[in-house]
Amino acid sequence: MSHIAFMDWVDAMKGVTPNLPGCSRLEKLPSEILSQILEHVTTPDTTHKSQYMADRLPGSISNNLLILAFTNFSTVNPNAQTQKTSLFSCLLTSRRVFEVALLLTYRCPKVGNFDKFLDVLSRRSQYQHLVRSLDLSATRPAASLMYLPNCLASTSGLKRLSVPLDAFKPRGTARNIFFGLPQLESIEITDRYRDDRDLILTAGEFEGLSDTTMSSITTLSLTEVLFGDCLIHILPRCPNLRILDLKRCSFDAQDLSALHPDARLTQLILEECQGLNGDEITQFITNHLAVTTTLEVLNLGRLHTGHGPSLQTENVTTILEKVPASLRSLDLGGSRMSVSHIPLLQRLGTQLEELGLGHCLAMEDIEEILLGSQYDLSETAIDTPANKDTPTNPQLATLATAVSATQLQQRIRSLSLKNKATKTLKPTIRHLDLRNSPGIPVDELRLCLLFGAQSLPLHRIELQNCVTRDARELIRVCAAVGWKVEWVGRRIWIERKA
């Protein structure tokens, strides 16, 4: 697509008769099409989050920028924000565009000042019913949130709400949000900006509720929240619950067992939770009706107690044996795994799209998981010298990379299909998370069979953070085999080039 400078466009428009109001081609478009066009500049709905691994990756940067960061770090802004979009200019374009843009603007308003937002709603009551999502998680100071109940009462169409924990300080707010808003479907509570660690959400907030009082929410997210024993009062009253995110929280596995028997979770996120007993969480995952048939995303990454990982080898075995056929994303990062899990993971690999692995698996074990069910890997071994150092000379490093690429191609060509009477299903894994699989150096990656086309549809592999020297080598290795490196902050992953 060709582009012209703004002033060239101005010169080209001189002498052109302007369209009458409402008569331009854009304004004549049906509202449905015009709305889809304007959605490209709409503020993203931050209350709607996906828990699939691929969707939780930060925005990537190009390889050239990565190399630049290594050579001249001061030229790169690590906190650079993506270009912000806004519909305010569309509101001023014409009456026709205003009508469509207004609906999108207030559907998920970006609230910088809660007091001003309330003032607008009070002066323009016709806007109140337009609000569908409200993200107040970054609202400061918390004192302004004392008027939150008034706001919720006026926004009758609100479906998704994200608020800081401080919003629940006024007594009765928690009960009103959970059980007094029948149209509300999603609640996200965060614990940002709090210096004190006092309990705010307590069981006392829900005392006196009748047995027939139920909540309409389908999504509940509590991130780094101290909530005492309130879950035991909330979960049994959520028959429509589908997504439960308790990331980095501390609670008892018995609280999960209180889930309403009609709840059918599709996503369960327990990443980095503390104090969970491995046997109890295994018992819940393999037996509770809320998770045994409908789970699509199960994140048990880095569960830990004061004595180490919550999930031991026997726990992982039980979970792998009984996960539902609906599961598409499984994260067992941080758990204790062994080679005995390889057959179970091979079987699950034909239904999973994302897989996060734990400790105690070597690269040959990971190759066996993704390729061993179809290919004979016994003839692909290559002896590599121990403690191999990367050449510091650029020319020698390039030569070493070329040799490694040749060795890798030899390994890939030596792969042969197993001769079986029954046809084996091909793995469907597209995203592999190895951040919690220590002991996989770049030297092993340079000869990894997963780089070959035989591992398709595998597209992305997340790795542990590495030092600059290893990262430079990783860039060379990946470039030689048709992959690329992406790195944002402390997250590093490699992707297959299209």
Secondary structure, 3 states (H helix, E strand, C coil): CCCCCHHHHHHHHCCCCCCCCCCCCCCCCCHHHHHHHHHHHCCCCCCCCCCCHHHHCCCCCCHHHHHHHHHCHHHCCCCCCCCCCCCHHHHCCCHHHHHHHHHHHHHCCCCCCHHHHHHHHHHCHHHHHHCCEEECCCCCCHHHHHHHHHHHHHCCCCCEEEEEHHHHCCCCHHHHHHHCCCCCCEEEEECCCCCCCCCCCCHHHHCCCCCCCCCCCCEEEEECCCCCCCHHHHHHHCCCCCEEECCCCECCHHHHCCCCCCCCCCEEECCCCECCCHHHHHHHHHHCCCCCCCCCEEECCCCEECCEECCCHHHHHHHHHHCCCCCCEEECCCCECCHHHHHHHHHHCCCCCEEECCECCCHHHHHHHHHCCCEECCCCCCCCCCCCCCCCCHHHHHHHHHHHHHHHHHHHHCCEECCCCCCCCCCCCCEEECCCCCCCCHHHHCCCHHHCHHHCCCCEEEECCCCHHHHHHHHHHHHHCCEEEEEECCEEEEEECC
